Each structure stands twice: as C-alpha cells, then as structure tokens.
Amino acid sequence: MIRRRHVLALLSGAALALPARAQIGLNPTGPQPELPKEPLTIVTHDSKRHEFIVEMALTPAQQTIGLMFRPKVPPDGGMLFDWGAPRPSQMWMRNTVSSLDMLFINADGSIRHIAERTVPQSLAIVDSNGPVRATLEVAAGTAERLDIRVGDRVLQRIFANAP
C-alpha cells in the first residue's frame, strides 16, 4: 500500500518481501487483518461534523501494509497513519486495489493537503507537501462528497483535540 519513504528505505526500497510478511503474520497476497479502530471526526469549514471509525496504523509494519489488497473502504471508515511527530509523508499505492483520498494532517489536527482519487497500484509518490503528524486514507471521493477542504479540522486523540 502506501508508505513513507524512510520505511521504504528500511525495507530495501519496496514493500515487505513475501517471506518477511509471512514471518510477522501477514497474508502475502490478500487483504490484511483489520487493525484496532478508533473514532475520528472531521469538522468542515461550514461547521459540519463527519464521524468516522478508522483503523490505526501505528507501527512501521502496520504502516507498510496499510490498506493493501483491500477491495474497498467503507464510506465511514479508513486508516489513520500516525507518524508520531511531524515529518514529510510520502505515500504510494502499490498493491492497493481501490482508489483512495489521502488527507495529510498537521500536528494541530488541521488538514494541510488533500490528494483525491489516487490511482490504484501506482508507484507514483503522493506527497504531503510538508511535515505532517498523520495521514488519513478514506474511500475515493470522500473529500468531494463531504466538501472536505484544506484547513478543515480533524478531531482525534493523537492531536489531543478529541473530547
């Protein structure tokens, strides 16, 4: 799926090799097990609140696999990649079979950049355009459907702004 560049370097420039994926309990060719889920809210510029339940990709192994091989993402679901501290986020779509919207989120929870309708299976880098605390992947078309824009707020415990 989509990964940070430094994770790629750690893994010899590619996603985990098939034997390595098997060693850490991952299916080498099919959808991965779901990760633990947490609530996330996006508050748009017009004060509308959109509730999601997202999988939390917290470890390098989880972040390397992400949404690989998943046939679809639920309209109120997704995956939140927590980088732990602000840093550039560079993602790709290798082995990702469904298009995604990627929301790159600053440490304060504001959306820095949005990449809409990413291309499945592409090796093109999708860049955050600066340091971000997290990247949220949701189903393609979500940003347009909910009128999510740069500057909108993401409420979630990692940003210390969730109730």
C-alpha positions in Angstrom: 0.0 0.0 0.0 1.2 3.5 0.5 4.2 4.1 2.6 6.6 6.7 4.0 9.8 7.0 2.1 12.0 6.2 5.1 10.1 3.0 5.7 10.8 2.1 2.1 14.5 2.6 2.6 14.4 0.4 5.7 12.7 -2.3 3.6 15.2 -2.2 0.7 13.1 0.2 -1.4 10.0 -2.0 -1.6 7.1 -3.3 0.4 7.9 -6.1 2.8 9.1 -9.2 0.9 6.7 -12.1 0.9 8.7 -14.2 3.5 9.0 -11.2 5.8 5.3 -10.5 5.6 4.6 -14.2 6.5 7.0 -14.0 9.4 5.1 -11.2 11.0 1.7 -12.9 10.5 0.6 -11.1 7.3 -1.1 -12.7 4.3 1.4 -12.2 1.5 -1.2 -11.8 -1.3 -4.6 -11.0 0.2 -6.5 -8.4 2.3 -4.8 -7.9 5.7 -6.5 -8.3 9.0 -8.2 -5.1 10.3 -6.3 -3.1 12.8 -7.7 -1.7 16.0 -10.2 1.0 15.3 -10.8 4.4 16.9 -13.3 7.3 16.3 -12.3 10.3 14.3 -14.3 13.4 13.4 -13.8 15.9 10.6 -15.2 19.3 11.1 -15.5 21.1 7.8 -15.3 24.9 7.0 -19.1 25.1 7.3 -19.1 23.5 10.8 -20.5 20.2 9.7 -19.2 17.2 11.6 -18.4 13.9 9.8 -17.9 10.9 12.0 -15.6 8.0 11.0 -14.3 4.8 12.7 -10.8 4.4 11.4 -8.1 1.7 11.7 -5.0 2.9 13.5 -1.7 2.2 11.7 0.8 2.9 14.5 3.8 0.6 13.9 6.2 0.6 10.8 4.9 -2.9 9.9 1.2 -1.7 10.0 2.1 1.4 8.1 4.0 -0.5 5.4 1.0 -2.8 4.7 -1.8 -0.3 5.3 -4.8 -0.9 3.0 -3.0 -3.3 0.6 -5.3 -5.7 -1.2 -8.4 -4.3 0.4 -11.2 -4.4 -2.2 -13.0 -1.4 -0.7 -13.0 1.1 2.2 -16.3 1.8 4.0 -17.8 5.3 3.5 -17.4 6.0 7.2 -14.1 4.1 7.6 -10.5 4.5 6.7 -7.0 4.2 8.1 -5.1 6.8 10.1 -1.3 6.6 9.9 0.2 8.2 13.0 3.8 9.2 12.3 4.4 10.1 16.0 5.8 13.5 15.2 5.6 16.0 12.3 7.5 14.8 9.2 7.1 14.7 5.5 4.7 11.9 4.5 5.3 10.2 1.1 2.8 7.5 0.2 2.2 5.2 -2.8 -0.5 2.9 -4.0 1.5 -0.3 -4.6 -0.8 -3.4 -4.1 -3.7 -1.1 -3.3 -6.6 -2.1 -5.4 -9.1 0.6 -4.6 -8.7 4.3 -5.1 -8.3 6.5 -2.0 -8.4 10.1 -0.9 -5.4 10.9 1.3 -5.7 13.7 3.9 -2.4 14.9 5.3 -2.9 16.4 8.8 -0.8 18.8 10.7 0.1 18.3 14.4 -2.8 20.6 15.5 -5.4 18.5 13.5 -5.8 20.9 10.6 -5.7 19.4 7.1 -2.5 20.5 5.3 -3.1 18.8 1.9 -5.6 16.5 0.2 -4.8 14.1 -2.6 -8.0 13.0 -4.2 -8.8 9.8 -6.1 -5.3 8.3 -6.0 -4.5 5.7 -8.7 -4.7 2.0 -7.6 -1.4 0.1 -8.0 0.5 3.2 -8.8 4.1 3.7 -7.7 3.9 7.4 -8.0 4.7 9.2 -4.8 1.8 11.1 -3.2 3.5 13.8 -1.0 2.2 15.7 2.0 3.9 18.9 0.8 5.5 19.5 4.2 5.7 17.9 7.6 2.5 16.4 9.0 1.7 14.4 12.1 -0.6 11.9 10.3 -2.1 10.8 7.1 -5.8 9.7 6.8 -6.8 7.4 4.0 -10.5 7.2 3.1 -12.5 5.9 0.2 -12.0 7.8 -3.1 -14.5 10.6 -3.5 -15.0 11.2 0.3 -13.3 14.6 0.3 -15.6 15.8 -2.6 -18.7 14.1 -1.2 -18.3 15.7 2.2 -16.8 19.0 0.9 -13.6 18.5 3.0 -11.0 21.2 2.3 -7.5 22.2 3.3 -7.8 23.9 6.7 -10.7 21.8 7.9 -10.1 20.2 11.4 -9.6 16.5 12.3 -10.5 15.6 15.8 -8.8 12.5 17.2 -6.9 11.6 20.3 -3.4 11.8 18.6 -4.0 15.5 18.0 -5.1 16.0 21.7 -8.3 17.7 20.5 -10.9 15.0 20.8 -13.5 15.3 23.5 
